[in-house]
Amino acid sequence: MIVDVVIPALDESLSLPLVLADLPRALVRHVVVADNGSTDGTGAVAAAAGCVVAFEPRRGYGSACLAGLAWLRASSAPPEVVVFLDADHSDHADELPSLLAPIAEGRADLVVGSRATGIREQGALLPQQRVGNAVAALLIRALYGASVTDLGPFRAIRWEALERIGMADRGYGWTAEMQVKAFAAGLRYAEVPVSYRRRVGRSKIAGTLRGTVGAGIKIVATILRHARRG
């Protein structure tokens, strides 16, 4: 398969080299680092490591992901599969083969790495993150009857499926939007257990009460809004 990786990043110059060192580059064609307005030289670090850098000054997790996809869309040939991966070194990029396996075997269009069923380092997910993630997963299960345990950032999706669902969220509703739109479109879904470690540096969202509450509200609102449309 032709696989490209999109890594949204905001001030992750210290952690990004660790992520790239773990990534099995033999499996990946392009690594697109979507620099979301960093001031610490993240873009330069990415470029020095041989990555494509897509600059998106408008803040927002989804904005960065959309910028990475725009670069892929404008390239000569789109990939067969897009992988999304965080830049803070919390995801284990070396587990990419297991993430891709359900797609390679023709069993899934969208695969999410489940931190809930994998091995988590103590303190990797803060209590508010665990509760918020569990509530969101429960809500999706109730609305769609889907076997969802996590809204984790480490995920892979077929390019054709991604284009069909039409991602649009520019904030932290991005991961939830992808899953609920996938279910509404009848895409084949799978989860694989993934490992999760404490991130490098402080989280810009989970590290603050305001950020955690705001992200939680946005995720639940995204799930409910797209459920009504479905």
HELIX and SHEET records of a PDB file:
HELIX    1   1 LEU A   16  ASP A   22  1                                   7    
HELIX    2   2 ARG A   25  LEU A   27  5                                   3    
HELIX    3   3 THR A   42  ALA A   48  1                                   7    
HELIX    4   4 TYR A   61  ALA A   74  1                                  14    
HELIX    5   5 ALA A   93  GLU A   95  5                                   3    
HELIX    6   6 LEU A   96  ALA A  104  1                                   9    
HELIX    7   7 PRO A  127  TYR A  144  1                                  18    
HELIX    8   8 TRP A  159  ILE A  165  1                                   7    
HELIX    9   9 TRP A  174  ALA A  184  1                                  11    
HELIX   10  10 LEU A  209  ARG A  229  1                                  21    
SHEET    1   A 7 VAL A  52  PHE A  55  0                                        
SHEET    2   A 7 VAL A  31  ASP A  35  1                                        
SHEET    3   A 7 VAL A   3  ALA A   9  1                                        
SHEET    4   A 7 VAL A  81  PHE A  84  1                                        
SHEET    5   A 7 ARG A 155  ARG A 158 -1                                        
SHEET    6   A 7 LEU A 110  SER A 114 -1                                        
SHEET    7   A 7 TYR A 189  PRO A 193  1                                        
END                                                                             
